[in-house]
Amino acid sequence: MLDLQRTGAIARLTLDRPEARNAVPPNGWLPIADLAERAVGEGARLLILAGRAGAFCAGADLGSFAGLRGDDAARAGFRDAMREAFDRIAALPIPTIAWIEGPCFGAGVALAMACDLRVATPSARFGITPAKLGISYPQQDIRRLVSLVGRGQATRLLFTAATIDADEALRVGLVEAVMEASDQPHWIESILGNSDAGLAALKRGIQLAAAGVTQDAEQDSTFDALIGGDELLQRLAALRDGR
């Protein structure tokens, strides 16, 4: 169901269940986070999350929902597994990019929102459809949606369960770029040219800011340590030398 490949500093984690448009069963969420963390442990500096066969992720496997009826522990386990997986992906210390082709629905949108950046191809379609199914959306995913698109657009997308295309997703702020599947964001190389330590600190700061945190002792300590570190001197010397 999952395929992890590495090319230089870039790891690509692909959902590989094309017969279900890469929908994820209840026991499939935590392995995504496990492999993402493995990529970091093996030295990847940037992770791309994608789907096989022209689909990103159709969301949770709806066929599995029948097995959750009448089983309180199974329902709680399903919810907790999704939350843990998305939170672990969001907490990765390296930049993460969701590369979105074709359908991206429900929990698939939540998976994409756990990444730092989202790139859609023209074929991408997005929908957050719990209202159609008579269910809700996990609170941490609603928070991420509101943080990305604002309260008004989040309300519209959730209340209408509308399907939107890549251009509208870009307009409302759900994705950061739209490009052909054969392209690669030029800013990937820009990201990789920057400091890993600096990127990790900035990533954590962005997440704290999204949660409404304006001051953090750990961020202050990291700032001070990086200002006093050797890498700053090396990078300043490189700038002076035109490197």
Order of alpha helices (4+ residues) and beta strands (2+ residues): beta-beta-alpha-beta-alpha-beta-beta-alpha-beta-beta-alpha-alpha-beta-alpha-beta-alpha-alpha-alpha-alpha
